[in-house]
Amino acid sequence: MARRIAYTGAAVITVDEVAAQCRVEAGDLQADLVEQVIIPGVTTQAEAKTGAAIRAAEYVEEWPESYGSGHALDVGQATEVVSIGRVESDGSVTDLQPLPAHRLQQGQRESFLHFPQGRPAGRLVIRYKAGADLDAYPGVKTWLLMAAATAHEFRETLVVGTILAELPSHYTDTLLAEIEVPPRF
């Protein structure tokens, strides 16, 4: 399972966009609530529902030796491989320098890492960047804005402290279908 190291890009929707979706002036919103709770909350919910990176971030995952060339990365919407390391027998990780020849195949829902000259031996630790192109998938941005507007409208029920409760699933989830990573067993 991939682990997010850190977000590397700005939030994918803004307070002004949420205000427009709510049909109010940005000054009439509780900007701190929207910026610090609602926007990160709906982004996280979209990432959890789809298995894809929505906001640009860096991820790391470990590949056992059984994962061959062309295996899918755990997080969808990968854009760049940052580093590839090998796990040594003592548990330490040695970065492979220079970076082994590789090709990142970006599908609509999944990203696959190919090693045209053969996969390096051993357990690998792969760091990569990922984030959805919202111009290519405008339905995702629409879902985020609709979810943020709903969370703002019903903030007394959905926002508890700094936590955003899960929004009810409904027909708008189909807006995320284009980038949803298929289940793996």
Rosetta blueprint (number, residue, H / E / L):
1 M L
2 A L
3 R E
4 R E
5 I E
6 A E
7 Y E
8 T L
9 G L
10 A L
11 A L
12 V L
13 I L
14 T L
15 V H
16 D H
17 E H
18 V H
19 A H
20 A H
21 Q H
22 C H
23 R L
24 V L
25 E L
26 A H
27 G H
28 D H
29 L L
30 Q L
31 A H
32 D H
33 L H
34 V H
35 E H
36 Q H
37 V H
38 I H
39 I H
40 P H
41 G H
42 V H
43 T H
44 T H
45 Q H
46 A H
47 E H
48 A H
49 K H
50 T H
51 G L
52 A E
53 A L
54 I L
55 R L
56 A L
57 A E
58 E E
59 Y E
60 V E
61 E E
62 E E
63 W E
64 P L
65 E L
66 S L
67 Y L
68 G L
69 S L
70 G L
71 H E
72 A E
73 L L
74 D L
75 V L
76 G E
77 Q L
78 A E
79 T E
80 E E
81 V E
82 V E
83 S E
84 I E
85 G E
86 R E
87 V E
88 E L
89 S L
90 D L
91 G L
92 S L
93 V E
94 T E
95 D E
96 L L
97 Q L
98 P L
99 L L
100 P L
101 A L
102 H L
103 R E
104 L E
105 Q E
106 Q E
107 G L
108 Q L
109 R L
110 E L
111 S E
112 F E
113 L E
114 H E
115 F L
116 P L
117 Q L
118 G L
119 R L
120 P L
121 A L
122 G L
123 R L
124 L E
125 V E
126 I E
127 R E
128 Y E
129 K E
130 A E
131 G L
132 A L
133 D L
134 L L
135 D L
136 A L
137 Y L
138 P H
139 G H
140 V H
141 K H
142 T H
143 W H
144 L H
145 L H
146 M H
147 A H
148 A H
149 A H
150 T H
151 A H
152 H H
153 E H
154 F L
155 R H
156 E H
157 T H
158 L H
159 V E
160 V E
161 G L
162 T L
163 I E
164 L E
165 A L
166 E L
167 L L
168 P L
169 S L
170 H L
171 Y H
172 T H
173 D H
174 T H
175 L H
176 L H
177 A H
178 E H
179 I H
180 E L
181 V L
182 P L
183 P L
184 R L
185 F L
